[in-house]
Each structure stands twice: as structure tokens, then as C-alpha cells.
Amino acid sequence: MSTPIGRWIARWTQRLLLAVLSTFLVSYCGDWAFFMLRGQPQDQITVNKYLTLPLKDNKVEYDYEGTLPLSCAKALYPRNGSIPCWYLRRHPSQVDHL
């Protein structure tokens, strides 16, 4: 038999999980709607590109490949296979692993 405290904790855990899930769902759908209403806005951000090469003794070498423009979506979440612009502005260095 479960105790009243155990039932209370389970009920509040379910409520919290439902609130988090519904908040994510509403924000994702709202972001999609605004993205489509604005005509799927895209932008280009210039990033630094690096390639990692594995070396002996678990060491890694980083080779600079140059700068290049990447297209990004002006949205909160990734859209149309593009990274959100806010994320790309905060992470201007992109690393490719070999």
C-alpha cells in the first residue's frame, strides 16, 4: 500500500511533467507558426571552420579550414534543416570530427 505522502509526490510529479511537456509543445508549435507566417526567414552567419584529426596517445589536432557563411533560420528551434541564428551567433566556431 502506498502512503498519502507517496501519492501526493506522484501526483505532483505527474503535474510537473505535464506542465513541462505542454510548455515545450506550445513553444515549439508557436515557433513553427511564426516561422511560417514570416515566410521562413533565413540569414547567413560567417563562422570559423575547424577539422579535428586524431593523433597518437589520444591527442587531437585542430586544423583551421577558413571562414564560410552558413545559412540559419530566424527561429527558436531548428527549422528546414538549418541551425537557429541565435545559436550560430553564440557559437561562431564549428568543428568537424574526422
Buried (B, 14 or more C-beta within 10 A) or exposed (E): EEEEEEEEEEEEEEEEEEEEEEEEEEEEEEBBEEBEEEEEEBBEBEBEBBBEEEEEEEEEEEEEEEEEEBBBBBBBEEBEEBBBBEBBEEEEEBEEEE
